[in-house]
Structure formats: C-alpha cells, structure tokens
C-alpha cells in the first residue's frame, strides 16, 4: 500500500451514538461490580431499560426533525423556483 493510499483514509470517527452509549453503560457496570461484590444487575434493570428507551426516543426525535427540516428546505427551493419562473 502506497503512502498516498493512507492519505485517503481520513480521520477515524465513532460508528454512532449507540456505540458510545453502550461503552459507557458497560464501563459503568464493570466499575459497579468491581466496587461492590454484592452487585446485582437485576436491581438496575429498570433503570438501564429506561435509559435505553430515552436514548431511542431522542434518536427518533432527531431523525424526525431532520426530515422536517429537509422537507422545509425543499419546499422553500420549490417556491423560489416557481417565483422565478413566473417572471
């Protein structure tokens, strides 16, 4: 592999927010187990499920709002083209 091929690779990025959230959740569980030998994951299951549902809701909201913004921009461009076409 030539040096010019390495230049095209670019900066590494996170695969997504779900990966970061799962890594943080895993690290938190490992730290909790290390600090307390009597740690029971089932005691925290409801809290973990609520956090996962919250993150999923946030992701769905952001996706829906991105679609709304895209549609708004497309409508504005279409209106501008229609106005320019009438003259």
N, C-alpha and C positions, 0 to 999 in steps of 0.2 A: 504494500500500500504506500503510495507516494505521499509526500508532505502536503500537497495541495488537496488530497482527499480528506485529511484531518481538518483542514480549514473549513470545509463544508459542514462538518458535524454540528457546530454551533454550541450554544450554552445548554447544559442539561436542565431540564425542568421537571417539576413534580408531575406525576401522572394525573393527579386530581386531588380535590379536597377530601374525597373519601379515603384515599391512601393516608393522608396526613392525620385525619381523624382516627383511623384505625391504629396507626402507630402510636399516637398519644394515648389512646384507650389501653392498648397493650402495655405500654410503659407504665401507666398508672396502676394497672392490675399487678404487674410484676413488682413494683415498689411496695404496694399494699401487702402482697404476700410475703415479701422479704422483711417487712417491719413487724408483721403480726402473723405468727404461726397458726393462729386460730381463725384465720380469714376464711370466710365462706362466700363464694361468688354468688350463690343463690340469694343472699341477703341484699345484693346490689343489682340483681337482675332487672327490677322495675326501673331503677334509675338509669341503667345503661340503655334499656329499651326506649325510655323517654328521650334520652339524648340522641339516639339514632333516629327516632321519629322527628325530632326537632330539626336535625340536620337535613333529613329528607324533605321536610316541608320548606326549609329555606332554599334548598336547591330547586325545588319545583317552582317556588315563587320567582326566583331569579330567572329561571328559564321562561316562565310565562311573561314576565315583564320585558325580557329581551325580545320576545316575539311581538309584543305590543309596540315596542319602540321601533322595531323593523317595519311593521305594518304602517306606523305613523309616518316614518320617513318615506316609504314607498308611496303613500297617498299624497304627501307633500310634493314629491317629484312629479307624480302624475298630474296633479293640479297645476304645477308650474308649466309643464309641457302643454297642457290644454290651454292655459292662458297665453302662452307664446304662440300657439298655433292659430289662435283667433285673430291675431293682428296681421 
